[in-house]
Structure formats: C-alpha cells, structure tokens
Amino acid sequence: MPRLSLIALCLLGLLLAAPARAASDFVPPWGTGESQGEDLVISLATFSPGDDVPSWWGHGSLVVEDRRLGLARLYNYGMFSFDEAMLARFAMGRLEFWVGQARVDSTYRFYKAEDRDVRIQELNLTPEQRQQVAKRLADNVLPENREYLYHHYNDNCVTRLRDMIDGATGGQLREADRAPGRMTLREHTRRYTSVNAPTSVLLDFMMNDEIDHPITRWEEAFLPDELETQVATLELKDAQGQTRPLVAKSWNYYASPVRARPPAEPPPWGPWILALGLTLGGGALGLAAWERKRGGRVARVLLGLETAVLGLMLGIPGTALFVMWLVTDHTVVYRNENLFLANPLTLLAVPFGVSLMRGNPRARARLFKLWGALTATAVLGIVLKVLPPFDQDNWRLIALILPISLGMAGAFGLDRVLARFTGTHRASADPRDTVARLKTP
C-alpha cells in the first residue's frame, strides 16, 4: 500500500510465505480451463488491522473456489522475501512484492489466532467474469508474472485486488470511484497510525506534500477497509441497463470481540503536540534562568542533557530524511518542508550538549548559533508557505519543533539579552563557567 514505503504495509504476507510457496507449483483447474464459470465463486477477504506496525493497515486477498471440484485458493499480493538484502531494498524504495497462493482455511485460522477480523464478500459476477478473474489470478501467481515493485499508496497488496475487480466489472468500479475522497492520504495515514503517537508523528515528519493533495475514492482504496466499503456499495449495470449489487452476500468468518476498528477521522492531536513543544522549549528557558539565578552545575548539566537528547531525537530523522531525498526512490520524502525544522545540522546539538555538560567554555556560544539558525530556518519555512509550492500539511510538526528551537535559542541567548539591556552577566558557582564567561564575547 507508499509512496513512502516507510512502513512496509502488508508485510503480514510474509507469515504466510510457507504455505503459499508450497502451493506455488500447483496449477488450479481455473488456470487450465477445466473449471466452468458457473462453478466458480470469487470472494474478497478483508482482514482487520493487527498489533504490529506492518499490520496496522489491515490486509486483503481474493479467494477463488470451484464448488464442483471442491477446490479453493487464496491469492495474497503481500508476499516478499525477508532476507539480508530486504532492508536495503526497502530503504532504497525498491522492495519487490509478489502474489502467492495459499490454502483458504489455514489463512483464515491464522488471522483468527491473531484476533483479527476476517470478513468475506462474495462477488456477484457473471460466469464469464468469474472465469476472467480466476484465470488472471492463476496467471499472476506464475513465477514469471508474480513480482511487482511495491508502492505504499499506488501499488500494493490491496490496489492489486481493486484493479482486478475493476477489470472484471468493465471499469465500473473506477468510474464510481471518480468521486472525491473523504480525506487526503496523510489524514488516512494519521488515523491508521493513531494507535502509536510517536510512530505517527515520525511518519508525518518523513512524508512530503505528495500525500496532501485531494484524492478520489479510487486512490483511497489503497486501504483494505476502504476497498471493502466501495465494493459493498457498488451497483453494477449490465448491457441491458439492469443493475445488481456487486456483493451477492457477505459474512464474518471471525469478528474480534475486543479489537476496535480504525477511527473514522484522524485524532485531534494538534493542541497536545503544541503543548509538548512549548513544554520542552519552556523547560530549556527555565533551566537557563535557574542556572543564571542560582549557579551551580546541576542546571547546566540538565540543560546540556536536554540539548543532546533533543538533538538526537530530531537530528536522526532529519538526517535520514535528507539522505533519503538524495539517494532513494522514495519520492514521498523529496523536497520535504520539514527539513526547515530538523536536518543534519540538528545533530550538532549532541556533541555541543555533551560539551556543555562537561563545562566547555565555548559550548554556549555554539549552541546559541545552532539553535538560532534552526529557529531562523523554521520561520523561513513558515514564511514560504505563502507560495503555492510550499503547501505541505506539516503544521503539527511546526507546533512541536519551532517552540523547541525557539526555547533553546532563548536559553543560550539569555545572557546576551540580559547583558545588553541590564549590563549584567550570569552568576555561576562553577569555576569552569567563569572561564567560559571570560573567554566568550
């Protein structure tokens, strides 16, 4: 299902790799022409989100059953090779997935054991359409056809099902899905990742404005739940103008008694994120004021520790974002406005913060320049939003990081400001800080 495949969605298919590979050499009767359309049943299986990051998005598969011959297979487009090169391919945006076939009952039991819903929709297709879908699936699973380049939003384990169903209906699903989507891809991502706030904010940081533009319902169907809803509401029209629902019947193989469905809207975290940013930035100012008033090492060490920790937490994602822009195929990270907020420069706060903790006389001046520069670039990023190209929805990242940079810059510039207006200097009981004051202009 990404443009930023930052999170590899549908990785759950890996867990079904063994049964799928065991069945890979089996050519089903609908692949050889033995099955008749009247005997075939095509179903869409939707699996609810799970507990680990790859399964937060849910999963989906198509099932083909020949009731006359008593055979059935589940087709899973979420397969990939978990080897030593996988992480490198994923990091570069070049991870290949493939479609595998597996036994239906064992797959359903696996999801039930994970306490994940298994919802089935039998598709109301004509015999010819059933044969078409079944034959395409049997052909897709062949070694020479099965692989595809994974893309989180554009080409994933669910969009492949969507395209298969659309082809069987003569493009009627896509035509119905020309309507505007309910929300942007970013908003969908926020609501599905709301189960873990830090990860949600991190993913928000890494993705650019490609996921902020208005989309159609067709594009929303990168999510299993969205495709399930669209299939349930589609009315097919035949050559005579008669209509029929796409879903003949639906049922639950298993419904979790405790697992909640994803929220309908992204959570309103903006005020809480702003409060966190103000707390961290204000904390730095408070430590600086405490140190100036009472002196001693404790406040200085705590201020240096906060600086180093924040430099690490913001600098690593900022550096990763910059590197991914330069060397990977993850287009969703290119030209990311969050680089105004955190970037490789932010990592300098780590050694400078450690130097401050150790009483280095030059650390304060360096940190003032560093956080002042980061504050200036953050403000520049906001000012540039008056221009159409700078339309990224990163306000909650601004609410978090700008107060931190501003508070840090204020903390290390406090002495300079007070000295300018009052002619006084910071008092300190630490002799190393006295040396710092004498050597630093």
N, C-alpha and C positions, 0 to 999 in steps of 0.2 A: 504494500500500500504505500515515499518520499520522496518529494523532491529531495528533501534531506532525509536520506535513509539513516538518520542519526540514530534512530531506534530501528532495528530491523523488525518490521512488523511481519507477522505470520511466521516467525521463527518456530512456532509450535510445530510446524510441519516436520521439523527435524525429529521430533519424538516418534513420529510415525514412519520414519525412514525405513526401518527394518521390514515391517510388513509390506510396505509399498514396493521395495526393491525385490522382495521375494516373489511378488506377483507381476513384476515388470515384464517377464518373458511370456506371460500368459496373454494370448490374443483372444479377446472375448468374442462371442458369436455376433455381436453387433459390429465388430470390426471386420469380420469375414463375410458379412452379408447373410449369415444364417438366421439372424433374428428378424422377425417381422415387426413392422411399426405398431401393429395392433397389440402386440405382446409386450411392448416396451413401456416403462414408466420412467420419467425424468423428474427428479426432485432436487430442490435446493435445500441444503442443510446449513443452518446458521448456528454457530457456537458462540456463546456469550463470552465476554472478556474474562481473563483469569487474573491470577495474583502477581505473576512476574511481569517485568516490563514488556517483553515481546508479545505477551498475550493480552495486554491492556485493551487492544483494539478489537478483540474477537477474531473470528475466523469463519470461513465459509467453504463449502465444497459442493460439487454436483454429484448426484448419485444416479446411476443407470441400473435398471433392473429388468431382466427378461423373466416375466412371470411364468411363461410357458416352460422355459428351461430351468427355472429356479436358480438363476444366477444373478448376482448383483456386484457392482464395484463402485467405490467412492473415489472420485478424482480430486486430488489435492494439489493446487498450484503453489503451495507454500514450502516446497522442498528445496533444500540447499545443502551443500557439502560443508560439514563442520570439520575443517582440517586446519593445519598450521597456516595456510595461506588465506583462510577465510577472513580473519580480522584485517589483513592488509587490503584485500579486495573490497571489503566493506568500507574501510577508512577512505579508500580512493573513489568510492561511489561506483564500483564495477562488480558488484556482487551478482552472480548469476543464480537464478532460481530455476526450478523445473517442476513439471507436473508429474505426479506419481499416482498409481492406483493402489488402493488398499481395500481390505475387507470392511464391509459396512458395519457389522455388529461390533467388531473389535474396536473400531474407531469410536463409535458411539459410547461404548463402555469406558473407553479411556477418558472421554470428556465428562462422563458422569462421575467417574472416580475423582476427577479434578473439581467436582461440584460446579460444573459449568453447564448452563442450559444447552439442550440440543433441540432445536426447533426445525420442523420439516414442513416444506411446502411442495406438494405435488403439482407440477406444472400442467396446465390444461392445453397441451399442444396437440396438433393433428398427428396421425401416424407418420406422415412424411416428415414433419418437423422433429418428431422424436427420433426417427432414423438419422436425420441430419445431425442432430446434437450428439447422439451416441457415436456415430461414425467419426465425427470430428474429435471427440474426446479420445476414442481409441487410436486415432492417428496422432494426436498431440502427445500421447504418452510414449510413442516410439522414440528410441534413443536419438535418432536424427532430427526429431521435431520438438523434443520436450523442453529444451532450455530457453530462457529469456532473460534479458537484463532487467533486474528488479529496480523499480522506482516506487517510492513510498506512496505517492499520490496518483501517479499516472499509469503505472503498470505493475500491479501486484496480484496477490492471490485472489482478490475479490473482483478487481476490474476485469480480469480474465473471464470470470463467470458472467459478469454483466455483459461483456461483449459477445459471449457465446449465446446467451439468452436473446440478446438484441438481434443477432444474426438469424436465429430461428424464427423470430417474430417479424422478419422483414423490415427491421429498423423501427418498429413501433415503440419499443422501449425508449430509444434515444429521442424519438420525436416527442414523446410525452415528457421527457426529461429536459426539454429545452427551457422549461420554466426556471425562474431564478431560484437559487438555493436558499435555504433558511439562514445560512451564515457563511462566513469565509472559512477557508481551510485552517487558518490559525485558530479561529474560535472552536472549530470541531476538535482540533488538536488539544486545545486548553481543556475542553470538557472531558475528553477521554483520559488526559493525564492528570486530572484533578485528584486522583487517588494518592498522589505523592507530590506535595507542593514544591520541594526543592528540584525534583526532576522536571516538573512542569515549567518552572521558571528557567531552568537551564536550557531546555529545548526552545523556549520562547526566545532566549538570548541568541541561540545559534541560527535561527531562521530569518531570512530577509523578507522583503515585501512581495516576493512571488506568491506567498500564501495569504496576502491581504486583499487581493482583488476580488470583486464579486464573481461568484461562480454559479453554475447551473446545477440542477438536481442530478444531472448525469455525472458531473465531477464529484458530487457528494457521495456517489455510490462507490467510492474507494473504501467505504466502511461497510462491514457486513450488515449491521443493523439498518443502515440506510438502504442498501440494496433489497433487503428483506421487505422493508416498508413499501418501496417502489413496486416491487413485484406483486405485493398483495393488493395494491390499488389500481394496477393497470388493467384496462379493458381492451381486449383485442378486437379488431374488426376484420371480418373475412371479406372475400371477394364480392359477396352479395350484400355487403353493408351491415350484416348482422354482427352483434357484439357478444362477447363472452368474457368472463374474468380469466386472467392468466393463471390464477391459482384455482385448481379444481378442489383441493381440500388441504387443510393444514392441521398439524397436531404437534404436541410436545412429546418427544421421546423421554426427555427428562427436564424438569423445571426445578431449579435450586430453591429450597425453601428460605434461604437466608441471603443469597447474593443479590445485591441491588443492580438494577440496570444503570447504564451511564446517565449522568444528569442531562436534562434536556437543553440546558444552557451552560455556558462556561461560568465558573464560580466568580463572584464579585470580589476578587482579592485586592483590587487596586488600593483601597484605603489601608489595608493591613500591610501591604508591601511598602507604601509610603511611610507608614508608622515605623516599620523596621529600618528603613533608610535614615529617617530622622533620628531614631534611637542610636544607631551606630555612629552617625556623624556627630550628633549631640554628645555622645559618650566621649568621643575624642576631644571635643571642646572642653567638656567637664574635667577630663584628666589633665589637660593643659592648664586649666585655671587652678586646679588643685595643686599641681606641681608649682605653679608660679606663686601661689599663696603660702604654701607650707614647705616647699622644697623637698629634699629627700629623693631617694632612688625609687621608691615604690611606684609613684605616679609615672615616673619616666619609663620604668620597665613595663608597666601595664600599657602605656601609650605605644611604646615600641612593639610590644606583643600584638596589640590590636592592628597596628600598621602592617606588620609582617603577615598576620593571618589574613587580613582583607586583601593584601597584595597577592597572596597565594590564591585565594578563592576567586578573585576577579581576574587575576593575571593569567591563570592557566586557561580558562575558557576563552579569554580574549586572544591569547597567543594561538590556541588551537583554531579559533575562527579565522585568524589571519592566515595561518598556514594552509587551512583547507581551501580558502579562497584561491591561493596561489597554485596549489598542486593537485587538487582533486576534481572529480566530475560532479560534486555535489553543488549544483547550480543554486540551490536554495540558500547557500551561505555567501554567495558572491555579493560584493558591494553592500555589505551589511552595515546599517547605520549604527549598530551597537558598538562598532569599533571606535566611535567617538567617545563612548563611555568607558570601555575597558579594552586594552590592546596589549601587545608585548611590553610597552613602556610600563604598564602597571606592575609587572613582575619586579621592577626595580625596588618597589616598596618592601620586598622581602629582605634583601641584604641591607638596605638602609634602615629598616626597622630593627634588625638584629644589631646593627651598629649603634643605634640609639640606645638599645637596652644595655649595651656594653659601655656607654658613655663616650662614644666617638664624638669629638668636638665639631666635626663637620656634618654630622647626620642631620641636624635640624634644618640647616640651610638647604641641603639636598632634598629633604622631604618636602620642604615648603615649595621648592621649584617644581618637584614632581607632581604633587597634588594640585598645585596651581595650574600646571599645564593640563592636567586631566580635567580639571574644572572648566578651563577655557575651551577645550575641545568638546566637552559635553554641552556647554552653552552654544557653541558653534553649531553642533548637530541640531539643536532646537531651533536656532535662527534659520537654518537652511530649510526647515520644514515649510517655509512659505513658498518654496519652489516645488513644482509638480513631481520631479523625480524623487524627492525625499518624502515619500508618503508611507513609510514603514510604520506599522502599528506597534511601536515599542515604548509607549508611554509608561507602562508599568515598570519597565526596566529603567527608564529615566527617573521615575519616582523612587526607585531603590538606590541607584548608583550615584546620581547627582548629589543628593544630600550627604552621602558618604564622602565624596571627593571634596565638596564644599566644606564639610566639617573638618576634614583632615587638613585642608589648606588653611582654614582658620586657626586650627590648633597650633600649627607650626609657624603661622604668621602672627600669632597673638602678641608675642613680644615686640615685633616690629611695629604693629599698630599702636600698642600702648606706649612704646618709646617715642613714637612720632607725635602722639597727642599729649603725653604727660611728661615726657623726658625721663621716664623711669625705666629700670631694667628688671628682669625677672630675678627674684630671690631664689637661692638654691643652697641647700645644705650639702650638696655633693661637690667636692673639690674638682672633680672632672668636669662638671658643668660650669664651674667658674672658669676653667681653662677654655671651655667652648665659647663662653661669653667674650673672653678676651681676644680669641683668635677669629671669631666670626663677626664680620661687619654688620 
